[in-house]
Amino acid sequence: MAHCLNFICLMATMMATLVMGNDQHVPALILKQAADQLLAAPFGKSEPQYQHGPSRVEVPSAQDLLIRRLQGELALRVEDNWLSLNDPQRWAIMQTKDPARQILKSFVQIKTSSARLEEAVNVEGLERALNGLQLEGEARDEWVPFWETVRREVGKIAQFYNYFKGYIESEDISGDSLLDFATSVTTASPSLSSMLQSLHETVQPTDSSKHLFPFLHKLLEEGEHLCGMSQSPHQLMFNLYNIIALTEIKGYAMLQFSYMMLKIYGKGNFTVEEQRAREKFEVQAKEKMESIKLVLPSMSREYLKCDPDHQMEGETFLQVTRLLQGYIENEVDMSPTQNCKSECSAYNYAESNSCFKDLFCAKQPKCKGRIFDCQFFNADAWVCMADGSEGRRYDWVEYENGIQLGNKGTCKNKIKVDSWWRWIFWHCSYCMCKCDEITDDSHRFWSLLPATADTANNKVVTGVRFTKIGKVIYPEIEQATALEEGGIDESSREWVKPLEISETDSNRLAANTSAVFTMSYEQRAVDLDSLVAPPGQVLTGVKLRRLGGHLNLEIQATPVKFREGKLLSDRSTWIGNDNTPATNKPRTFLPIIMPDVPTKLQGRNKVDSTTDQYLQFDATSAHKDVSQTTIPFIDSQSVSPQPSTWLAGAGLYHKGQVGYGGFLGLKVSSYDFSRHLIPGGAERPVLRYQFVRAEDVQK
């Protein structure tokens, strides 16, 4: 209260000096003291509120988002600038220095914040994403011209803004240049006011034609084009809203600045014009926010990768190798008593116990593990033995009745395999089975060690992928420093090498059950889930775990102070989906029907799984590949949205086509910004009058 009284006294002293007459010099010191009371800081933020509970998550506020604060700050700056021009006392202060220059510099903070927002959004990347939507037919015919119109309207205003930004940055801009700019803005054909109106009518038409945000929402609801984008539909839509709203802010700032210049240089009063522009800006900005608020919460936040143009093992995909592999064995060698009294189908589980008379069994590597799922095709066959370079046993099999397994081609090592009769009554058949054998070239191991960001140094997960080191498959994360309001320090992005398991021997890896999940016939299921952190928390880690014999994903979530971008690292928790096929809400099985080698597909895979499902790793179809390849393959592409943003979740999914093994992949979920899109109520930004730089008065 004493501070306030002192300020009033100071103002009274200063004004008394001013009214003494033009012949009395206004002391620069008094003006500087008055300005010091007025200045101090830019727009402030109200103190955040927190939800009750151990996580202490911030309650969303109308001032959370930079775009919302920019709207409020600009409105208050414009209002206060007009007070500086219309109020006799403040105008007297303004006249101690070049008023036009003072008004121009009052927009420095708006320019700085606009540039920061544009950098965060990555305007060029956003434009590329919207230009490159892989739409077809009617959807493409509607979107392309509509988006071109939006781009054109934004571009017109951007051209004016480039001049305006240059004036703000210039140290010696002349009054004539400012007046010329103001005249052009208000009298050009079309005028800036008309451009703003045209942009608004394009985005928010008054008739029943399509509105930008609902229209784009419909296009992005589903389709193959979604995985071709560099960010999630939610992030894309939110960034587009920021650009549209920012363009409106730039236009309104330039329009009000121009009216102020025209008034300063005696070209009119412009009170009516500025009031009309103010009312229109407030109404139109609110309409756009209400429109985005309707669609953004329902936009998909998931981001995953499409198939690459060219598949390359070790770069775009990985393999589990020789988990279950087609294996030809005679039933006499699987029978503990060396009899042939059963059929192939009876050997659901067996072992290779002998090599009868050194027949075909002596000409191939023995399955030293367990044998499963045997079936009979025909008695006699030609078997093309593989050279072993690709981990295959056979290239193809052709039975005498015409049945063919695999793709028949030239063969360097073709062996005749004939079943036979034993004691007239028993037929000793050759069976096509699956061999489950842990060998040095069987890569079936998954790391259970966590991959976490350095939360102590405010790092969050910005991307995920699978990688293979030796025989072990690991989830790997990209981390970066979190900035305020969903921002990421792009320069800090780095992939974090997984915690490596030192064992290399297959048997020792299989014995390390605390750190390694070893797949086998009984334990080869992978749970498919979309895991999302609670509101107000971000993704800071991923790991795999063993759950009911399945490989199951967990994520680490950490509360974050939205306005500051600061993690509460001591409150991190692990989140997973504990459902199994035996729980009250059982998981459902995702069948992979008659699968061929995934990379043989001529076309694109499609996501065919949903959360709460599971798949099983298995061998390819006997008919198509002699069951020689383990499927699905594992997508190892980097799943890292561009531009970087806070993530709120991760998941496992399968993509494929009927008749092919497909790919198991990681996906991420972007942070939900819709919870911070809150219409402004009683709380407004606190203006500190930074533009009234009276301390710069020349002595």
Secondary structure as GFF3:
##gff-version 3
##sequence-region A 1 699
A	DSSP	alpha_helix	2	18	.	.	.	ID=ss1
A	DSSP	alpha_helix	28	38	.	.	.	ID=ss2
A	DSSP	beta_strand	49	50	.	.	.	ID=ss3
A	DSSP	beta_strand	58	59	.	.	.	ID=ss4
A	DSSP	alpha_helix	66	86	.	.	.	ID=ss5
A	DSSP	alpha_helix	88	94	.	.	.	ID=ss6
A	DSSP	alpha_helix	99	105	.	.	.	ID=ss7
A	DSSP	alpha_helix	108	121	.	.	.	ID=ss8
A	DSSP	alpha_helix	123	131	.	.	.	ID=ss9
A	DSSP	alpha_helix	137	169	.	.	.	ID=ss10
A	DSSP	alpha_helix	175	187	.	.	.	ID=ss11
A	DSSP	alpha_helix	192	203	.	.	.	ID=ss12
A	DSSP	alpha_helix	212	219	.	.	.	ID=ss13
A	DSSP	three_ten_helix	224	228	.	.	.	ID=ss14
A	DSSP	alpha_helix	233	264	.	.	.	ID=ss15
A	DSSP	alpha_helix	271	295	.	.	.	ID=ss16
A	DSSP	three_ten_helix	296	298	.	.	.	ID=ss17
A	DSSP	beta_strand	302	303	.	.	.	ID=ss18
A	DSSP	beta_strand	317	318	.	.	.	ID=ss19
A	DSSP	beta_strand	325	330	.	.	.	ID=ss20
A	DSSP	alpha_helix	331	334	.	.	.	ID=ss21
A	DSSP	three_ten_helix	344	346	.	.	.	ID=ss22
A	DSSP	beta_strand	349	350	.	.	.	ID=ss23
A	DSSP	three_ten_helix	356	358	.	.	.	ID=ss24
A	DSSP	three_ten_helix	360	363	.	.	.	ID=ss25
A	DSSP	beta_strand	370	375	.	.	.	ID=ss26
A	DSSP	beta_strand	380	385	.	.	.	ID=ss27
A	DSSP	beta_strand	394	399	.	.	.	ID=ss28
A	DSSP	beta_strand	404	405	.	.	.	ID=ss29
A	DSSP	beta_strand	414	418	.	.	.	ID=ss30
A	DSSP	beta_strand	420	422	.	.	.	ID=ss31
A	DSSP	beta_strand	426	428	.	.	.	ID=ss32
A	DSSP	beta_strand	430	436	.	.	.	ID=ss33
A	DSSP	beta_strand	445	447	.	.	.	ID=ss34
A	DSSP	beta_strand	451	452	.	.	.	ID=ss35
A	DSSP	three_ten_helix	455	457	.	.	.	ID=ss36
A	DSSP	beta_strand	459	469	.	.	.	ID=ss37
A	DSSP	beta_strand	472	481	.	.	.	ID=ss38
A	DSSP	three_ten_helix	484	486	.	.	.	ID=ss39
A	DSSP	three_ten_helix	490	492	.	.	.	ID=ss40
A	DSSP	beta_strand	494	496	.	.	.	ID=ss41
A	DSSP	alpha_helix	506	511	.	.	.	ID=ss42
A	DSSP	beta_strand	516	518	.	.	.	ID=ss43
A	DSSP	beta_strand	525	528	.	.	.	ID=ss44
A	DSSP	beta_strand	530	532	.	.	.	ID=ss45
A	DSSP	beta_strand	537	547	.	.	.	ID=ss46
A	DSSP	beta_strand	550	561	.	.	.	ID=ss47
A	DSSP	beta_strand	566	567	.	.	.	ID=ss48
A	DSSP	three_ten_helix	569	571	.	.	.	ID=ss49
A	DSSP	beta_strand	573	576	.	.	.	ID=ss50
A	DSSP	beta_strand	588	589	.	.	.	ID=ss51
A	DSSP	three_ten_helix	598	600	.	.	.	ID=ss52
A	DSSP	beta_strand	606	607	.	.	.	ID=ss53
A	DSSP	beta_strand	613	616	.	.	.	ID=ss54
A	DSSP	beta_strand	618	619	.	.	.	ID=ss55
A	DSSP	alpha_helix	622	625	.	.	.	ID=ss56
A	DSSP	beta_strand	630	631	.	.	.	ID=ss57
A	DSSP	beta_strand	633	635	.	.	.	ID=ss58
A	DSSP	beta_strand	647	656	.	.	.	ID=ss59
A	DSSP	beta_strand	663	670	.	.	.	ID=ss60
A	DSSP	three_ten_helix	674	676	.	.	.	ID=ss61
A	DSSP	three_ten_helix	694	696	.	.	.	ID=ss62
###
